[in-house]
Amino acid sequence: QESHYRYVDSLPETESEVAFPLKIEQRVLGILDLQSDQPDAFHELDRIVLRALADSIAIAVEGARLYSDVQRRAEQISAVFEITHALTSILDLDKLLDTVVETIQKRFGYPFVHLYSVHPGRRLILYWAGSGARSDSFREQQIQISLDESTGIIPWVARTGKPLLANDVRKEPLYKPSPVPPYDTSSEVALPLSYGGETQAILDLQSTEYNAFDEKDVSILEALSASIAIALRNASLYRSEQWRRQVADSFRDVANLLNANVTLDELLNSILSELEKNLPCEASAIWLYEEDPQHPNASDRLRLAYSHGFTVEHMNRVLEQDPVARQWLEASLNSTEPTIRRPTDPLGPLGAALDFSPDYSSIAAPLMSGKQSLG
């Protein structure tokens, strides 16, 4: 006789049912539902008692929830202090990154914790470190995101320098699914790691549960992000200082060779070897001008003096067959500053020789003695 009643196969003998909302103010926490196999089993007095019981249950549930929330906040604050204290003593950048993601996952319980570095000059966001089921795949595939991508929570946070919370990713227009499995993200929050007004990295947290985060979580994570940003800055400065010392040692080694009795090939080989110690490098080369009165045009007097990663013969064939690569080389020779290749530039000679992908990186610097170009 009740239009709202819905028959349930597992409860075929139900003849009477009464249900009360478990409410605190205007929030419904749950339902108290009772069923009987007798018709007219619940009378007015029963309903009064059960309504009072429902109110008491609601108060108890809310109290337990508040206690659990307070306890959770206390644990989160304790985790922030623990992580902050640990970060102050770590100057090794790789160790710092691993400590951040692993400790956050352990203490906060989020299944996916990822760090991304932001590179405004290259307009790229690069995967840095992570903890969870996707981290190995992200590392192997060297995941990168365009800083100018119109979709995606991470690029939006990197551009704006503001955190973004999506407790139901189905309703977030910026959300972009993970490029690797598992594909079970339900909630996501991303926070900028900024220092001096510049966003240097992104902390991205994801959960398989909907409504996994709230505004208080974001406040606590923002405090943690500030500490992580300072630690990253210190570790980056430390690594830069180590790199400067390494470069200085390389300069000293090359300078010692200049004063030693070595051949030109030995000197050029040593220069390229020292460069490869200090820069990410798969191939390198030195071009020098020859003294040739029969070729007054400077580009005709240029020869490949020494190379790593390919042969002189192969490069000569590339330059003969690819005028665009030769033009890039000549443009670098005519520049007074180092030339840094952009992803949209044509392939340079090394990229063409080694069949690199169009988005490869390269840098070329003119060899100058006063105002005279040597190569």
C-alpha positions as CSV (number, residue, x, y, z in Angstrom):
1,Q,0.0,0.0,0.0
2,E,3.0,2.3,0.3
3,S,4.1,3.9,-3.0
4,H,7.6,4.5,-1.8
5,Y,8.2,0.9,-0.7
6,R,10.7,-1.1,-2.8
7,Y,10.6,-4.8,-2.7
8,V,14.0,-6.4,-1.9
9,D,14.7,-10.0,-2.9
10,S,16.8,-10.6,0.2
11,L,13.9,-9.5,2.5
12,P,10.8,-11.2,1.0
13,E,8.9,-11.4,4.3
14,T,8.8,-7.6,5.1
15,E,5.3,-6.5,5.9
16,S,6.0,-3.3,7.8
17,E,8.9,-0.8,7.6
18,V,9.8,2.5,9.2
19,A,12.8,4.7,8.4
20,F,14.2,7.8,10.1
21,P,16.9,10.2,8.9
22,L,20.0,10.5,11.1
23,K,20.3,14.4,11.0
24,I,22.5,17.0,12.5
25,E,20.9,20.4,11.7
26,Q,20.3,20.1,7.9
27,R,22.9,17.5,7.2
28,V,21.7,13.9,6.8
29,L,24.4,11.5,8.1
30,G,22.5,8.3,7.4
31,I,19.3,6.4,7.8
32,L,17.8,4.2,10.6
33,D,15.7,1.6,8.9
34,L,13.6,-1.1,10.7
35,Q,11.5,-3.8,9.1
36,S,9.0,-6.4,10.5
37,D,7.3,-9.5,9.1
38,Q,4.1,-8.4,10.8
39,P,1.6,-5.9,9.3
40,D,1.1,-2.7,11.3
41,A,4.1,-3.6,13.5
42,F,5.0,0.0,14.3
43,H,2.7,2.2,16.3
44,E,2.8,5.9,17.1
45,L,4.6,5.4,20.5
46,D,7.2,3.2,18.7
47,R,7.8,5.9,16.2
48,I,8.3,8.5,19.0
49,V,10.9,6.3,20.7
50,L,12.6,5.4,17.4
51,R,12.8,9.0,16.4
52,A,14.5,9.9,19.7
53,L,16.8,6.9,19.1
54,A,17.6,8.2,15.6
55,D,18.5,11.6,17.0
56,S,20.7,10.0,19.7
57,I,22.4,7.9,17.0
58,A,23.0,11.0,14.9
59,I,24.6,12.8,17.8
60,A,26.8,9.8,18.5
61,V,27.9,9.4,14.9
62,E,28.6,13.1,14.6
63,G,30.6,13.0,17.8
64,A,32.6,10.0,16.6
65,R,33.2,11.8,13.3
66,L,34.4,15.0,15.0
67,Y,36.7,13.0,17.3
68,S,38.1,11.1,14.3
69,D,38.5,14.4,12.4
70,V,40.4,16.0,15.3
71,Q,42.6,12.9,15.6
72,R,43.2,12.9,11.9
73,R,44.1,16.6,12.0
74,A,46.5,16.0,14.9
75,E,48.2,13.2,12.9
76,Q,48.4,15.4,9.8
77,I,50.0,18.3,11.8
78,S,52.4,15.8,13.4
79,A,53.2,14.5,9.9
80,V,53.9,18.1,8.7
81,F,56.3,18.7,11.6
82,E,58.0,15.3,11.0
83,I,58.4,15.9,7.3
84,T,59.6,19.5,7.8
85,H,62.2,18.4,10.4
86,A,63.4,15.6,8.1
87,L,63.7,17.9,5.1
88,T,65.9,20.5,6.8
89,S,68.7,17.9,7.1
90,I,68.7,16.7,3.5
91,L,70.7,18.5,0.8
92,D,70.9,15.7,-1.7
93,L,68.1,16.5,-4.2
94,D,67.4,12.9,-5.3
95,K,67.2,11.7,-1.7
96,L,65.0,14.7,-0.8
97,L,62.5,14.0,-3.6
98,D,62.2,10.3,-2.6
99,T,61.8,11.3,1.1
100,V,59.0,13.8,0.3
101,V,56.8,11.5,-1.7
102,E,57.3,8.3,0.4
103,T,56.7,10.1,3.7
104,I,53.6,11.9,2.4
105,Q,52.1,8.6,1.2
106,K,53.0,6.8,4.4
107,R,51.8,9.5,6.9
108,F,48.7,10.8,4.9
109,G,47.7,7.6,3.3
110,Y,47.1,8.9,-0.3
111,P,47.7,6.2,-2.9
112,F,49.2,8.4,-5.6
113,V,51.8,11.1,-4.6
114,H,53.7,12.8,-7.4
115,L,56.2,15.7,-7.7
116,Y,56.7,17.6,-11.0
117,S,59.3,20.3,-11.8
118,V,58.2,23.4,-13.7
119,H,60.4,24.9,-16.5
120,P,58.9,28.2,-17.7
121,G,61.7,28.7,-20.3
122,R,61.0,25.4,-21.9
123,R,57.3,25.6,-21.3
124,L,57.4,22.1,-19.8
125,I,56.4,20.3,-16.6
126,L,58.5,17.2,-16.0
127,Y,57.8,14.3,-13.8
128,W,60.3,14.4,-10.9
129,A,59.4,11.8,-8.3
130,G,56.5,9.7,-7.1
131,S,55.2,7.0,-4.8
132,G,52.4,4.6,-5.7
133,A,51.4,2.2,-8.4
134,R,52.1,4.6,-11.3
135,S,55.5,6.0,-10.2
136,D,57.6,3.4,-12.0
137,S,55.8,3.8,-15.3
138,F,55.9,7.6,-15.0
139,R,59.7,7.4,-14.4
140,E,60.3,4.9,-17.3
141,Q,58.2,7.0,-19.7
142,Q,59.7,10.3,-18.5
143,I,56.2,11.8,-18.4
144,Q,56.1,15.5,-19.4
145,I,53.3,18.0,-19.8
146,S,53.1,21.2,-21.8
147,L,52.9,24.2,-19.5
148,D,50.4,25.7,-22.0
149,E,48.1,22.7,-22.2
150,S,44.5,23.8,-21.9
151,T,43.3,20.8,-20.0
152,G,44.9,19.3,-16.9
153,I,44.9,20.3,-13.3
154,I,48.7,20.3,-13.1
155,P,49.4,22.8,-15.8
156,W,46.7,25.1,-14.5
157,V,48.3,25.1,-11.1
158,A,51.7,25.6,-12.6
159,R,50.5,28.7,-14.6
160,T,48.4,30.3,-11.9
161,G,50.4,29.4,-8.8
162,K,47.2,28.5,-7.0
163,P,46.1,25.1,-5.5
164,L,43.2,23.3,-7.1
165,L,40.9,20.7,-5.4
166,A,38.7,18.3,-7.3
167,N,36.8,16.0,-5.0
168,D,34.9,14.4,-7.9
169,V,37.1,14.4,-11.0
170,R,34.0,13.6,-13.2
171,K,32.7,17.1,-12.5
172,E,36.1,18.9,-13.0
173,P,36.5,20.2,-16.5
174,L,40.3,20.6,-16.1
175,Y,40.8,17.0,-15.1
176,K,42.8,14.8,-17.4
177,P,43.1,11.0,-16.7
178,S,46.4,9.4,-16.0
179,P,48.4,8.4,-19.1
180,V,49.2,5.0,-17.4
181,P,47.2,2.6,-15.3
182,P,45.6,2.3,-12.9
183,Y,42.9,4.6,-14.1
184,D,40.9,4.8,-10.8
185,T,41.4,8.4,-9.7
186,S,38.3,9.8,-8.1
187,S,39.7,12.8,-6.2
188,E,42.7,15.0,-6.9
189,V,44.4,18.0,-5.3
190,A,47.4,19.8,-6.7
191,L,49.5,22.5,-4.9
192,P,52.2,24.8,-6.2
193,L,55.7,24.6,-4.5
194,S,56.7,28.3,-4.8
195,Y,59.7,30.3,-3.7
196,G,60.0,34.0,-4.1
197,G,56.8,34.2,-6.1
198,E,58.0,31.6,-8.6
199,T,56.4,28.2,-9.0
200,Q,59.3,25.7,-9.1
201,A,57.4,22.5,-8.7
202,I,53.9,20.9,-8.3
203,L,52.8,18.5,-5.6
204,D,50.0,16.3,-6.9
205,L,47.9,14.0,-4.7
206,Q,45.2,11.6,-5.9
207,S,42.8,9.2,-4.2
208,T,40.6,6.4,-5.4
209,E,37.8,7.7,-3.2
210,Y,35.4,10.6,-3.9
211,N,35.5,13.5,-1.5
212,A,38.9,12.3,-0.1
213,F,40.0,15.9,0.6
214,D,38.5,18.9,2.3
215,E,39.5,22.6,2.7
216,K,41.3,21.8,6.0
217,D,43.4,19.2,4.2
218,V,44.3,21.8,1.6
219,S,45.4,24.3,4.4
220,I,47.6,21.7,6.0
221,L,49.0,20.6,2.7
222,E,49.7,24.2,1.8
223,A,51.8,24.6,5.0
224,L,53.6,21.4,4.1
225,S,54.2,22.6,0.5
226,A,55.9,25.8,1.8
227,S,58.4,23.7,3.7
228,I,59.0,21.4,0.8
229,A,59.5,24.4,-1.5
230,I,62.2,25.8,0.8
231,A,63.9,22.4,1.1
232,L,63.9,22.0,-2.7
233,R,65.4,25.5,-3.1
234,N,68.2,24.7,-0.6
235,A,68.9,21.3,-2.3
236,S,68.9,22.9,-5.7
237,L,71.4,25.6,-4.6
238,Y,73.6,22.9,-3.1
239,R,73.5,20.9,-6.3
240,S,74.3,24.0,-8.3
241,E,77.3,24.8,-6.1
242,Q,78.5,21.2,-6.5
243,W,78.1,21.6,-10.3
244,R,80.0,24.9,-10.3
245,R,82.9,23.2,-8.4
246,Q,82.9,20.4,-10.9
247,V,82.9,22.8,-13.8
248,A,85.8,24.7,-12.2
249,D,87.8,21.4,-11.9
250,S,87.1,20.7,-15.6
251,F,88.3,24.2,-16.6
252,R,91.5,23.6,-14.5
253,D,92.1,20.2,-16.2
254,V,91.7,21.7,-19.6
255,A,94.0,24.7,-18.7
256,N,96.7,22.3,-17.5
257,L,96.5,20.5,-20.9
258,L,97.0,23.8,-22.7
259,N,100.3,24.2,-20.9
260,A,101.3,20.6,-21.5
261,N,102.8,19.0,-24.6
262,V,99.7,17.4,-26.1
263,T,98.5,17.2,-29.7
264,L,95.5,19.2,-30.9
265,D,93.4,16.0,-31.1
266,E,94.2,15.1,-27.5
267,L,93.2,18.6,-26.4
268,L,89.9,18.6,-28.3
269,N,89.1,15.1,-27.1
270,S,89.7,16.3,-23.5
271,I,87.5,19.4,-24.0
272,L,84.6,17.3,-25.2
273,S,85.1,14.7,-22.4
274,E,85.0,17.4,-19.8
275,L,81.9,18.9,-21.3
276,E,80.1,15.6,-21.2
277,K,80.9,15.3,-17.5
278,N,79.1,18.6,-16.8
279,L,76.2,18.7,-19.3
280,P,73.6,16.2,-20.3
281,C,75.1,15.0,-23.6
282,E,74.7,12.2,-26.1
283,A,76.9,13.8,-28.8
284,S,79.3,16.7,-29.1
285,A,81.5,18.3,-31.7
286,I,84.1,21.1,-32.3
287,W,84.3,22.8,-35.7
288,L,87.3,24.9,-36.6
289,Y,88.2,27.3,-39.4
290,E,91.0,26.3,-41.7
291,E,93.5,28.7,-43.2
292,D,92.6,28.3,-46.9
293,P,93.1,31.2,-49.3
294,Q,91.3,29.3,-52.0
295,H,88.1,29.5,-50.0
296,P,87.5,33.1,-48.9
297,N,84.0,32.2,-47.8
298,A,84.1,31.5,-44.1
299,S,81.6,28.6,-44.1
300,D,83.6,26.8,-46.8
301,R,86.7,26.9,-44.6
302,L,84.9,25.2,-41.7
303,R,85.9,21.6,-40.9
304,L,84.8,19.2,-38.2
305,A,87.9,19.0,-36.0
306,Y,86.7,16.4,-33.4
307,S,83.5,14.7,-32.4
308,H,82.0,12.3,-29.9
309,G,78.9,10.2,-30.8
310,F,79.4,10.0,-34.6
311,T,82.1,9.9,-37.2
312,V,83.5,12.8,-39.2
313,E,82.6,11.0,-42.5
314,H,79.0,10.6,-41.5
315,M,78.7,14.3,-40.5
316,N,80.2,15.5,-43.7
317,R,77.6,13.5,-45.7
318,V,74.8,15.0,-43.5
319,L,76.0,18.5,-44.2
320,E,76.2,17.8,-47.9
321,Q,72.7,16.4,-48.1
322,D,70.9,18.6,-45.6
323,P,71.3,22.4,-46.3
324,V,69.0,23.2,-43.4
325,A,71.3,21.6,-40.9
326,R,74.3,23.5,-42.4
327,Q,72.3,26.8,-42.2
328,W,71.7,26.2,-38.5
329,L,75.4,25.6,-38.0
330,E,76.3,28.8,-39.9
331,A,73.7,30.8,-37.9
332,S,75.4,29.6,-34.7
333,L,78.8,30.6,-36.1
334,N,77.6,34.2,-36.8
335,S,76.1,34.6,-33.4
336,T,77.9,36.3,-30.6
337,E,75.9,34.4,-28.0
338,P,75.3,30.7,-27.4
339,T,72.5,29.3,-29.5
340,I,69.9,27.2,-27.6
341,R,67.7,25.2,-29.9
342,R,63.9,25.3,-29.4
343,P,61.6,22.4,-30.1
344,T,60.2,24.2,-33.1
345,D,63.6,24.9,-34.7
346,P,64.8,22.8,-37.7
347,L,67.2,20.0,-36.9
348,G,70.8,21.0,-36.4
349,P,73.7,19.0,-37.7
350,L,74.0,16.7,-34.7
351,G,70.3,16.1,-34.5
352,A,70.1,15.3,-38.2
353,A,73.2,13.0,-38.0
354,L,71.8,11.0,-35.1
355,D,68.2,11.1,-36.3
356,F,66.9,12.7,-33.0
357,S,63.2,13.4,-32.5
358,P,62.1,17.0,-33.3
359,D,62.0,18.0,-29.7
360,Y,65.6,17.2,-28.8
361,S,67.8,19.8,-27.1
362,S,71.1,21.3,-28.2
363,I,73.4,24.2,-27.6
364,A,76.1,25.7,-29.8
365,A,78.6,28.4,-28.8
366,P,81.0,30.3,-31.0
367,L,84.7,30.0,-30.3
368,M,86.1,33.5,-30.1
369,S,89.5,35.0,-29.6
370,G,88.9,38.6,-29.0
371,K,86.7,39.6,-32.0
372,Q,88.0,36.8,-34.2
373,S,85.9,33.7,-34.6
374,L,87.8,30.4,-34.5
375,G,84.9,28.0,-35.0
